[in-house]
Amino acid sequence: MAIDWQPSASIETLRERARLMAKVRAFFAQRDVLEVETPVLGQGGSTDIHLVSLHTLARTDKGQRRLWLQTSPEYHMKRLLAAGSGPIFQLARSFRDGEIGGRHNIEFTMLEWYRPQFTLNKLIEESTTLIMSLLPSYPGPVVQHRYRELFHTHLEIDPFTSSLETLRALAAERTQMPAHALAGEGRNTCLDLLMGMVIEPLLGQYELSVVIDYPASQAALAQRHQDGDGEWVASRFEIYLKGLELANGYQELTDASEQRARFAEDNAERRRLGLPEVDIDERLLAALEHGMPEGAGVALGIDRLIQLTLGKARLQDVLAFATPNC
């Protein structure tokens, strides 16, 4: 049987990819943002229950130990911030197990950058400027949507006050999942299903959509604040174009104790769901304890943006070798 050795993307597409990567680097060079490189392997993985981290056993001078392939370069980059790097960016190889499809690949490139002293709104402005600079034509206006308002508009419910039973029933109805499969799921799982399968495909069809004010329980590594309604929300944003999530940004959490507590909550939820626990990154926590400057950071799926820019049907069409072809 013949073995398929050919690249996933055409050589012409790879030339276009290189041109767009050069534009990204020029964008940050003009703004005096330092390009950095950090390790693919780390002491800890992502505790996020929605991500599956890959790990390997490595031989070191202290014996065999487990190292984690990074789901993003975030932890190492925050250690650089704590060491006084100033504004930094990276085009980093990242890994998320099980993510295969037209919009996913287990190994992918993440564009991530951090801006000490930036507010979230200032980072939103910079992020949308970068995205529009790479697109062949202006995608329309930049429009901000509050998470709560999206649920009111498209699902006629309040994501903050609706009962768990209501959310489970609606998730089963609108996502066509059997009700028994959702019987043990919590609020965030139901909200994520409704957001991902009902609302997200509608975003960014005639505009660059920026979603803000996510529930506080979805803050991850972001700070929290009270919105205009007095509700505690996550200080984060996501950017969508053509129903595709491109970027996820935070007003970064700098409190080491709070971050440790969130990692512990994630692992407790993993145990409840029967998922394997993930080693937390003690070096990240030590960096936060030392002191990381206040500021904002964002991760952008550069492969997805290149896919949209070049009008390709699948993510694999802009990768030299997609995971199934390795």
Secondary structure, DSSP 8 states (H G I E B T S, - for coil): -----S-SS-HHHHHHHHHHHHHHHHHHHHTT-EE----SEES-----TT----EEEEEETTEEEEEEE-SSSHHHHHHHHHTT--SEEEEEEEE-TT--BTTB-SEEEEEEEEEET--HHHHHHHHHHHHHHHSSS----EEEEEHHHHHHHHHSS-TTTS-HHHHHHHHHHHH---GGGGTT--HHHHHHHHIIIIIGGGTTSSSEEEEE--BGGG-TTB-EEE-TTS-EEESEEEEEETTEEEEEEEEB---HHHHHHHHHHHHHHHHHHT-------HHHHHHHHH---SEEEEEEEHHHHHHHHHT-SSGGGGSSS-GGG-
